[in-house]
Amino acid sequence: LDCLLYFVIGNNLPFKTQFEGLQKARDWGFKVPTQSKLAKNLNEVFEYINYWDKHRHDLPYETDGVVIKVNNLQHQEELGYTAKSPRWAMAYKFKAEQVTTKLNSISYQVGRTGAITPVANLEPVQLAGTIVKRASLHNADQIEKLDIRIGDEVFVEKGGEIIPKIIAVAQRGNQAEPTKYITHCPECQTELVRSEGEANHFCPNFYGCPPQIIGRIQHFITRKAMDIDGLGGETVALLFNAGLVTNYADLYELKKDQIIPLERMAEKSAENLINGIEKSKTIPFERVLYALGIRYVGETVAKKLAKHYKSIDAIAQASIMDLILVDEIGDKIAQSVVQFFENQENIRIIDRLKSFGVQLESGEEDVLLSEKLKGKTFVVSGVFEIYSRDELKKAIEDNGGKVGSSISSKTDYVIAGDNMGPSKLEKANQLKIAIITELDFKQMIDA
């Protein structure tokens, strides 16, 4: 393995731009790609893209595109992030390489939510540096749209140079009849359902279908959820198949002598697993809520719900209308949350998690310090002396306010530091939004 670095993270860095940072990292002895270039305008950006579209195959590793970044670190900080990605960087993807191969069969996988994913089993073929044998067909609509049939010669490419996908039929095989999508779960034989507006078919046997049970426990232990050291996806499957766990609450009753006889387990690994499970009891409520695997409740939604309701009991008692009133929670999420807590098996599992000491309410540090800023939206811009930007945002939220990512008519205050972005200043003035200093803000929350 080798490691090429491309970004330096830190406060008060000894440089002011992305490009200087890369050179500084090289000077410090880190491996940094030499292909980076500082472009003065968009024409130079596209020249760079066009060059590497042809020459990328000369590199000693696979690459699927070019990332364009704002060079000035202060501007990067001003632009900020969405929940998933920076606003100051954009990926340009090259056209994917295509090959043809034969479709030998179609199998069907069951996910942790019960969603069925059809998978194409292909005649092995070399594609973008690897041998490809399988490709996702996504859902019944995609199969029908492509009119794909077993025995067909198909075009395959890698989405983002990573995930193989079939994009069209190259030549019809001998199969005269169109592919018929399965009607029953391949794992538990339950009849599949498909709700209006849903792309996927689902197996409704939520508590009896093995891949769903294993998938939910695997989700529960992931790094962004309960982060249980010593426990991986394969071990979860071993525990389930041995009859030791049938839901994630069962993990907290495991004993070392039950685990040691399992394949690839020894005393030390069993001990690490038990310690990892015990340590997970300190994971904060918002991550536990995400770990429960409620449909449509990802990391961001879990944070919103945990911050608003403070405990699992309060969420369980909320109606659809109550939930919709929470910032960024819509109909679909609200209905899914209510359905989850209407299920008595889920309530029983949550009661067990409580009895084991899992964090199902916010700690003292998550409780609002005051509601002085309730109903007020703030945008933070510039460099500050009393607070860091993150500390400012936390102080706003701790006192009941909301942090906006950009200035709009809904913004109540802009907290301006040194080097505030000129475009933000202009927009704030246009919309007649109050511009305050960090001292003004401190007085608001100390009053």
N, C-alpha and C positions, 0 to 999 in steps of 0.2 A: 504494500500500500504506500501511497505518497499523499502529501497534503499541500495544497496550494491555497494560500490565504488571499482574501480580497477586500477586507474591511477591518479597520481598527476601531474598537469601541472603548469609550471612556469619557470622563469629565476633565475639563481643562487640558485638552490634548495639546502637544507642542507643535501644532500645525493647524492651518485654517481651511484646508481643502482636502477632498478625497484623494486627489492625485499626489499631493505632498505626503499624505498619510501612507500611500502605497510605497513611495520611495523611502520614507522613514522606516517602514517595516523591513524593507530590503536591507537598509543600513544596519538594522538590529539583528540581521541574520535569518529572518524568516524567508520561506520560499513564497514569492509573489509572482504571478504570471507577468512576463515581459511584454505581452501583447497589448496591454492597456494603452489607450491613447487619449490625450486631452483634445477634444474637438472644440473649435472656436465658433462653429455655426452648424445648422442642420445639414448643409451640403456635405460638410466633413463627416458628420454622423453617418449619412447614407453611403458615402465613399467607403467608410470603414466596414459597414454592413456588407456591401457588395463585394469587397475584397475577401472577407472571411467566409462569405457564402461559397466561394470557390476554393479557398485555401484551408478551410477547417479540417479537411481530411488529411492534411499534412501534420496536424497536431498529434501528439502521442496519447491522446485521450478523446473520447466521444464528446461532442458538444452540440447543442440543439439551437443556439441562437446567441444574441448579443444583448447585454444589459446596458442600458443608457442611464447614467446617474447625473443628478445635479452635483456640480463639483464643490460648491461652497458649503461647508458644514453648518454654518449659521442658517443658510437657506434650507438645508435639509431639516434642521430642527423646527424651523418655521412651518414647513410643509407638513411635517408629522407623519402619522401612520393611520391607516384604517385598522380594523380588527385583525386583518390577515396580511397586510403588505404595506410597504412604505409608499407615500405619495411622491417621493422624490426619485423614484427609480421605475423604469419600464423595460420589460423584456420584449425583444423583437425575435420572433421564432422563424427559423429557416424552414423552407418547404421540406416536408418529411420524405425520406427515401421510400420507394415502393417496390414490392416484389409480388410475384404470383405463386400460389401454391394450392394444393388440393384440400378441400374440407372433408375430413374423414368421418366426423360425427359431431353431435351437439350434446353437451351434458349441462346439467342445471345445478347451480350452487344456491344454498340457503344462507342468508346473512343473519346477523343478530336481531334485526327487526322483523325477520320473516320474509324480507324481500327476496324474490327469486331472480338470479342473474344467469342467463344462458351463456354458455362458454363454447366457443368453436374449438374443436380439436383438429389441428392441422397436420399435414405432412411437414415434418421439420424443414425449416428453410433459414438460410443466413440472412439477417436483416440488421443493418446499422450496428454491426459489431457483435451480435449475439445470435444464437440459434433460437428461433421462435417456433413453439409447438402449439401454443394456445392463444386465443384472442377473445376479448369480451364482445358479446353481441348485444349487450345492454338490456333489451326487453323485447316483448312480442312485436311491438310496433316497428322496431328496427329490423327485425327478421322479415316482417311483411314488406316493409319499404324496400329492402334490398332484394326481396324474393330469393333468399339464399336457401339452397337445398344441398343435402349431403351428396358428395361426389362432384360438386361444382369446383371449377378452378376460380380462385378468388384473388382480388388485389388486397394486399396487406401493407399497412404502414404503421409506424410508431407515433402515437400522439405525443408531441413534445419529446420525441426520440426515446420515450420510456415505455409507454403502454401500447402493446400491439393491438390494432383494430382492423377489422375488415371494412373496406370502403365501397366495394362494388364486386359484382360477379364478372369475371373475365371471360369465362366460357361455361356454358351449361353442361352439366354432367348427364348421367343416365336417369336421374330421379325425375319422373314426370310430375308427381304430385307435389304441391307446395308443402313446406314444412308445417306440421301441426304442433302448436305449442302445448306443453303438458298441462293436464287438468288437475293433477294431484301432486302433493309434495313428494319429491324423490327420497326424502329421509323418513317421513312418518306416515305417508300416504293420505294425509288429510287433504280434502278438496280445497283447491286454491281459490282466493277471492281477489277481485280487482275493483277498488272503489272508483267512483267517477272522478275524473281529473288526475288519477294516478297513472304514472308510466309503467310501474311494475305490478306483477302479480304478487300476492302475499300468502304465506302459510299462516292461518289464524291460530294454529296450535302453539300459542306463545309459551306455555309452561311445560309442554310435553315433547317438543321437537328438539332433538339433541343439538344440532348446530346453533339454534337460537339460544339455548341455555348456555352452551360453551361460549358463544360469541358475547353474550351479555357479561359473563364473568371476565372474559378477556378484556372487554372494554373497561370494566370496573377497576382492573389492576394497572391500566396504562399510566404512563408517566404524568400526563396532564390530569389524570383523575386521582386514584389512590396511591399510585407510584409505589407499588409493593416490591421491594428488593427481593431477589431470590425466586420470584415467581414469574414465569413466562407463559406464552400462549400454549406451548406444547405441554407444559406441566399441568395447566388447567385442564386440558383434554385428558391427561393421565388420571387426574383426581376425579374427574367426572366419570370416566370409564370404569374406575375402580369403585364407584358408588360412594365416594367420600364427600362430594359436593354436588348439590343440585341447584343451588343459587348462591349469590355472593355472600349472603349472611353465613352460610355454612363454613366459609373460610375461617371465621373467628372461633370455630369449635375444633379445628384441626389439632391433632397431637403429633409430636415428633415421631412416636413409634408407629403411627399410621402411615407416615410419609416415607420412612426409610426403606420399606420393602419395594417401593415403586421403582420402575426402570430408571437408570441413570441417577439414582438418589443415594446419598451416603449420609452419615451422621452430620457432617459439617453443613452440607447443602440443605438438609432438613432443618437444622438449627437456624440457618440464615433465613429460610422461608418463614418459619414461625416468628422470628424477630422482626422480619419485614412486615408481616401481618399486624403484629402488635404496634409497631411504629406508625402504621397507617391510621391509627386511632387519633392521631394529632393533626391529620389533614384538615384544613379549614372547610367550613360548611359549603361554600360556593363550589369547591372541587368535588365534595361528596355528592352534591346535587347533580353535577355533570356526570359523575360516575354511575349514578342510578340508571342511566341509559334511557331516560324519558325521550320519546320520539320528538324530534325537532328542537330539543333543548341541548344546544351546543355550549361551548365554553362561555361565550358572550352572554347568551340568554340566561345561563345559570347564574352568572355574576349579577345580572339585573334583578333576577328573582330573589336571590339571596340577600342582596342589598335592600330591596323593598320590603320583603316579608320577615327577614331575620331568623325564621325557624321553619322547619319542615311542617310542623303542625299548622302554622298560619297559611302556608301554601296549600296544604291539603284541604283546608276549609274554604279557600277562595272559590268564588263562582267564575264562570266564563267572563261575565261583565267586569268583575273585579280585576281579573288578570289583564284584560284588554286595556284597562286604564293605566297599567304599568308601561313606562317608557319602552318603546320598540317591541312590545308584545302584540301580535296580531291574532286574528281568529283561529288560524290553524294551530298555532302554538298553544293558545289558551284551551282549545278543545282537547288537545293531546294531554296536557297537564291534568285537566279535570278527569279524563278517562283513566289516566294512570292511578289517580288516588281513589277512584270509584271501585277499583279492583281490590277485593279483600286479600288476595294473595300478596299484592304489593304492600298493603298496610301491615300484614303479618311480618313480612321481611323487614320493613322499616322498624317495627317495634323490636324485632330481634337486634337490629343494628344499634338501636338506642341502648338496649340492655348490655351490649358489649362495649359501650363507651365511645362509639363512632360520633364525630361532631355533626349533629343535625340541627344546630342553631349557631348563630353568629357569636363569636367571642367578644369580649369587652372592647377589643381594639376595633371591631367592625361596627360598633354602635355609634350613632350620630353624636357628636359633641354638642351640637345645638341645631336648631332649625332657623337660624338667623338669615340664611340665604335661600330658604325654601321658595321655590317658584322662580328663582333667578338663574339666568344662563350667562356664563362667563366664557370669554375667549382669552387665552394667555398668549402673549406675543413678546419676543425679545429675550434679553439676558438679565438676570436679577441678582441682587446682592444678599438679601435676607433669606430668600427661599431659592431652592432649585425649581425648575419648571414642574418636575414631578411632585415636589412638596406642595407647591401652589395648588396643583390640581387636586391633590389629596385633601388639602385644607378646605377647598371649595366643596368637595363632596362630603367631607366630615361635618360640615355645617349646613347640609341640606341643599346645597346648590348643584347645578349641572354644568359640566364642562363641555363647551361646544368646540367642534374641530375647525369651523370656519365662521366668519362673520356673516350674519343674515339679519333680517328684520326681527327675528326671535331673540337676538342677542341683547342682553340688558347692559353688560359692562365688558369693556376690553381692559385687561390688566396689562399695561405697557411697560416693558423694561427697556434697557439700552438696545440700540440697533433693531427697533421694531420694524417689521417689513413695511416699506412705503405703500405697497398696494393695500395692506390691511388698514393702515392709517387713513388712506384716502377713502376706503369703503366705509370705515367707521364714521368719518366726518360726513360723508354723503347721507348715511342713514341716521345721522344725529344720535349716535350711540355714545354713552358716557365713557370717556377714557380716563382710567384711574391708575395710580402708581401702586406698587406693592405695599407702600406705607399706608395709603388710603385703604387698601384691602385689609391690612392688619387691624386698622382702627375699626373697620366694619365688624370683624369677628371678635374683637376684644371688647367692644362696647357692651 
